[in-house]
Amino acid sequence: MSPGAPWNGPDAPGAMAQEHDAPHAAPIDRVEAPLTPFPPAARTEEITRTSRTCVGIHKGGLEPLLAHEDAEREACARKPKNTLFRHLGPPLMDSYPLGV
């Protein structure tokens, strides 16, 4: 095996980074897809930024949710939901007011 061979195979740093990034990018893509048609004037960067923020809020809420049980778990589940609705509310409501 030549000294450069490992850099050309699946163990190459670029290939490992792509494999590592794939599971992290998938949730962002899944959040971006339904958000894309909502704010008509939004740029792609804004939608990506909003999607990353939503995924971060969701991931941040998982640890306290899993650490508690019963009524405390329900309270822990409401916090990220409220945060997400407040984060998404203004851009979506400005574009699509209620009753339309």
C-alpha positions as CSV (number, residue, x, y, z in Angstrom):
1,M,0.0,0.0,0.0
2,S,1.4,3.4,-0.9
3,P,1.6,6.2,1.7
4,G,-1.2,8.2,0.0
5,A,-3.7,5.3,-0.2
6,P,-5.6,6.0,3.0
7,W,-6.3,9.5,1.8
8,N,-8.1,8.2,-1.2
9,G,-10.4,5.7,0.5
10,P,-13.3,5.9,2.8
11,D,-11.0,6.8,5.7
12,A,-10.0,10.0,4.1
13,P,-10.6,13.1,6.2
14,G,-13.0,14.6,3.7
15,A,-15.1,11.4,3.4
16,M,-15.3,11.0,7.2
17,A,-16.4,14.7,7.6
18,Q,-19.1,14.2,5.0
19,E,-20.3,11.0,6.8
20,H,-20.3,12.9,10.1
21,D,-22.2,15.9,8.6
22,A,-24.9,14.0,6.9
23,P,-27.0,13.1,10.0
24,H,-26.6,16.7,11.2
25,A,-27.7,18.2,7.9
26,A,-30.7,15.9,7.4
27,P,-32.8,17.5,10.2
28,I,-32.0,21.0,8.9
29,D,-33.0,20.0,5.4
30,R,-36.3,18.5,6.7
31,V,-37.1,21.8,8.5
32,E,-36.1,23.9,5.5
33,A,-38.4,22.2,3.1
34,P,-41.7,23.2,4.7
35,L,-40.4,26.7,5.5
36,T,-39.3,27.6,2.0
37,P,-42.7,28.6,0.6
38,F,-43.8,30.6,3.7
39,P,-42.0,33.9,3.7
40,P,-42.0,34.9,0.0
41,A,-39.4,37.5,0.3
42,A,-37.0,35.4,2.5
43,R,-33.6,34.7,1.1
44,T,-32.2,31.2,1.2
45,E,-29.7,32.2,3.9
46,E,-32.5,33.4,6.2
47,I,-34.4,30.1,5.8
48,T,-31.3,28.1,6.5
49,R,-30.5,30.2,9.5
50,T,-34.1,29.8,10.8
51,S,-34.0,26.0,10.2
52,R,-30.7,25.7,12.1
53,T,-32.1,27.7,15.0
54,C,-35.2,25.5,15.1
55,V,-33.1,22.3,15.1
56,G,-30.9,23.7,17.8
57,I,-33.9,24.6,20.0
58,H,-35.3,21.1,19.5
59,K,-32.0,19.4,20.3
60,G,-31.5,21.7,23.3
61,G,-34.9,20.6,24.7
62,L,-34.3,16.9,24.4
63,E,-31.9,16.5,27.4
64,P,-34.2,18.1,30.0
65,L,-37.2,16.2,28.5
66,L,-35.4,12.9,28.8
67,A,-34.2,13.6,32.3
68,H,-37.6,14.1,33.9
69,E,-40.8,12.1,34.2
70,D,-44.6,12.8,34.3
71,A,-45.7,16.4,35.0
72,E,-42.2,17.8,34.9
73,R,-41.6,16.1,31.5
74,E,-44.8,17.7,30.1
75,A,-43.6,21.1,31.3
76,C,-40.2,20.5,29.7
77,A,-41.9,19.5,26.5
78,R,-43.9,22.8,26.4
79,K,-40.9,25.1,26.7
80,P,-39.2,24.2,23.4
81,K,-42.6,24.2,21.6
82,N,-43.4,27.6,22.9
83,T,-40.0,28.9,21.9
84,L,-40.3,27.5,18.4
85,F,-43.8,29.0,17.9
86,R,-42.5,32.4,19.1
87,H,-39.5,32.1,16.9
88,L,-41.5,31.1,13.8
89,G,-44.6,33.2,14.5
90,P,-43.4,36.7,13.3
91,P,-42.0,35.7,9.9
92,L,-44.9,33.4,9.1
93,M,-47.7,35.7,10.4
94,D,-46.2,38.7,8.6
95,S,-46.4,36.7,5.3
96,Y,-49.6,34.8,6.0
97,P,-51.9,36.6,8.4
98,L,-54.7,34.6,10.1
99,G,-57.9,34.4,8.2
100,V,-56.3,34.2,4.8
